[in-house]
């Protein structure tokens, strides 16, 4: 049986929703990223405690017309990509809450 | 028998950029004159200074102009280094030191770095932009080299007060942003006026065949603003502050794209 994956927002980045887009800045090298809608959903739901398959089922499959298996495959690839850029943390165990950055909600 | 100790003269000048007085101490009268000339209009007589730097002058051979600037934070101190200077600043003690040759460019870079760090803590920033005051309102014109900062400054009408043609000083004061004049010049080589006004708009410059102003979506504005903010420190907390400060700014200040041709009529669109 495939192990569950957990994702968490990296504490080493700064993020902010501006208009309809999520901007993310990496602390290392001050690199700026713009997340696409799927990555934004993943980012917002990445609390370190909810398994990735549940995030996909509840947040992505409900938003986009896509099969759960296909959506999970895509989400795993996306999470790996975001992790490579230091935006997300991935683990086969739940990730402690102190490692999860709080998303900024401002007017 | 000649005296065993020689009294060393100590000279000071207080340079107030953005209303922040910084005292610079040197034992070299010639260097003092360089500073007074370089920062004319920003030298103030006020004895109080927010920060103080002792400049230790190195022999002329001390320079590697190809080296990158490095700004690091350790044990409560900032360490700044480039090929032509080494500096250290302790914000808590409000003191620092600079090791450089007798030139105005090295200390200029140190002051810019120090001001970026001070401003980041207050929600402000230094921005690659020209800025000017007209009718009591400050306007910023941002862009990379060649975008038209100097051109727009040169085209400014007589009733506009130029704050800078190269690097703008933006501070958050309560719920508004205020732009201050700076001595940091571009091609115009003319010091800005040492005055300030609330920021009314930020224009992102683009040169084109005609003059037009278009609104810019918040995310685009944030991206472009961040690409023009001067920031040197690879420090996690500072990156957070600069990022959030820039995002706050674009949510409070209107941002437009200003496409213009080199014609003074472009200023009719600035309001």
Interface residues (C-beta under 8 A of the other chain):
Chain A: X12 X14 X16 X18 X19 X20 X21 X23 X25 X26 X27 X28 X29 X30 X32 X34 X104 X106 X107
Chain B: X217 X218 X219 X221 X222 X223 X226 X227 X231 X234 X235 X236 X239 X240 X242 X243 X244 X247 X248 X250 X251
